């Protein structure tokens, strides 16, 4: 099912399949979210849970039980249930099932709240441990924004501008999508990263951890049009596209792909979270139109 949200001059669409916000349009009808054209990538705004990125050999040990999951986990392929809806917000929930327990043997509740704001939207993930043993998990977003936004523009006309004028290096991935331990490449200079498909052809994904910045803007270099994302509640910020594709994914992560030398235990994964029985954790990011 698909639901429509409205707030002032903005409209959004949210789909129960994957719990995703899949459209955001302004008063002029400009669409900001990638349409999922499979010629490039059929995704739009997948929710990453209960892992972020790839597992080493596709497996991870969670309390003595081996879990097998594909990249970014299973939430993005599951059907969420409607919990609450208003004109400008919706709450969807995913709980464990026979299918999820076979890959991730934990009872849980994952609630996703999409709230349309006067000039953007916020998405909040609330994970609750509904079982009787510790619940390890990672969570994140993979929001694909159209880039360029308007006819006559190029991908290279845009840049990422961080809220702090910092220099930073990206983590590097192996061909299997694992983080190469100790491997870094400087890509961020004075808080600005100009977009170039060559960067993503060489690195696949640009991944920063524990930046000073709390937000990043995807902006046209001349007009200043674009979006800003506040990712202050997430320790990792990643950026991905396919060379030649007219979109860029801005990805706030609480977690990351497996390190190529990691122990293989879920609790040892960088930025993984663990909830005691009955405990819950909320994480949110906000997108503002610029």
C-alpha positions, 0 to 999 in steps of 0.5 A: 500500500501507498499513503500520501502525506501533505504539509503546506505546499509539500506532498510525500508518498510512503510505501508499506513495502520496506516502510519507505518514503518514496516521494517528496514534491514541492509547490512547483512539482519538483521531485526530490526523491529518486524514482527507482528506475531499474536501468540504474538502481531500483531502490529509492530510500531503503531502511537498513536494519538489522545490519548496515553494509555487507557481512564478512562471508555473509555471516555474523555471530549473534550470541552464539547463533550464526546469522546470514543476511544479504547487504543492509539486512532484510527490513527493506524487503519486508511489508510494514504494518500501519500503526498511526497516520495523520495528514502530515505523518505516518508510523509503520511497524515491522516485527519478527516473523518466521522469515526474519527469525530464520536469519536473525533469531530475535524478537523486535519491534522496528517503528518508522515515523515519517513526518512531513515538515513545512520545508522537508521531512524527518524520519525516525527509527525506534527499535525495541527489544521485545524478547528476553535476551540482548538485542544487537542491531545496526540501523541506517538510511539510504535516501536517494536524491535526484541529482541533478534536480533540473533539466540542463544541469549535470551531476558534476554541477553539484557538491556536498557542503558539510556544516564544519569546514573540516578535512576528512578521509573516506574508509575504503572497501574491498570488492566484497564490500568490506571495510579495508582495515587501516585504508583511507583516502583523503576526499573532503577538503575544508568541508566541501566535496565536489561531485564527480562520477570518477570518485564513485567509480574508484571508491564505490562508496564514500564513507566518513566516520565521526565527523565534526559536522552535524549536517551536510548539504547537496547543493548546485554550485551556482544556484545553491538549490538542493537539500540539507540533511541533519545526521547528528544522531548517526556516527557514520555518513556515507554517499553512493551512486552508480557512475552515470546515474542521476541520483546521489544517496545520502546515508546516515548509519549507526553501524557500518560494513564488516571490517575485513579483519573483524572477529565476526561477532555482532557485538564487536561490529563498529557502532553496533547497538545492543538493547536489554530486554524491554529497552528501546532506542530512537534515531532520527534524521531530518531533510530540509529543502534549500 
